[in-house]
Amino acid sequence: MNRYGRIAHQHWQRHLPDRYRQISDPQTFFTELGEQIQLEVTARTRSLAGDDPGGETYLQKLGRLNAAQLAAEEQVIREVLPDPTEQPAT
């Protein structure tokens, strides 16, 4: 399980314990969810970072890429993890 899977696992255990208990195979569920999150974060990071501007230094590029990854992670995790205040669809 990657770090995104662990984040999701902890989120569900802490904030959605009733829904967490309904998952028959948490290891597989959160491993697959983590992989899906990773793919989306990678794609979104590329999109947010954009092309390398001319004259960009190494440190500028590093900062731009790190900022894009952090923004992508925040967006994807917020979109993927269930909001504990919302009721699940029945």
N, C-alpha and C positions, 0 to 999 in steps of 0.2 A: 504494500500500500504506500503510495507516495504522500508527500506532505499535504496535498490538497485533500486526499482521501482521509487523512488523519484529522484535518480541520473539520471536514464534514462530519466525520464520526463523532468527534467531541461536541460539535454543535447539536447534533441530533440527541446524543446522550444527555446533554445538559439542558437543552431547551425543549425537546420534543420526546420525552421519555416514553410516552404511550405509543407514539408512532414508531419509535426506535424498537420497542419490544415486538412489534408486528413484523419486523424484517426477519425472514427465516434464515438467511445466511449473511450476517453483517459483514464478514470479511470480504466476500465476493462483491456484495453491493457497494461497499465503500471503496474497494479497489477499482471497480469499474467506474464509479462516479469520479474518483480522483483522476483517472486517466482521461475521462471526458472533459473535466475542468482543465487539465493540463493542455489538452489540444486546443481548447477555446482560448485559454490565456496566451498560448503561443501565437495563434492567429491574430488575436486582438493586439498583442504587443507589436507585431510587425506592422499592423495597420496604424496604430497610434504613433509609432516611432517614425514612420515615413521613410523617405529616401535620405541618404547621407547628403547634407548640404556641402557645397564646396567650401574648402578652407576650414572645415571643422577639425578641431584638435582631438587627440585621443581622449582626453579627459572630458571634453564637451560631448563627444559621442557616447562615452560611458555614462555620463549623467543623463543624456537624452534617452538612452536605452533603458537605464534603470528606472527612470521616471515613467516611461511607457509601460514597463512590466508591472510596476506597482499600481498604476492606474488600471491596467487590464485585470490584474488580480482582484482589485477592489470591485470592479464592475461585474466580473464573472461570478465571483463568490456571492455578491449581493443578489444577482439574478438567479443563481442555482440553488442556494440554500433556502429552505422554507422559512418564512417569517413566523416565529413562534406565536405572534399575536393573531395570525390568521387561522381560520378554521379550515381543515382539509376538505377538499371536494368529496362529496359522497356519491 
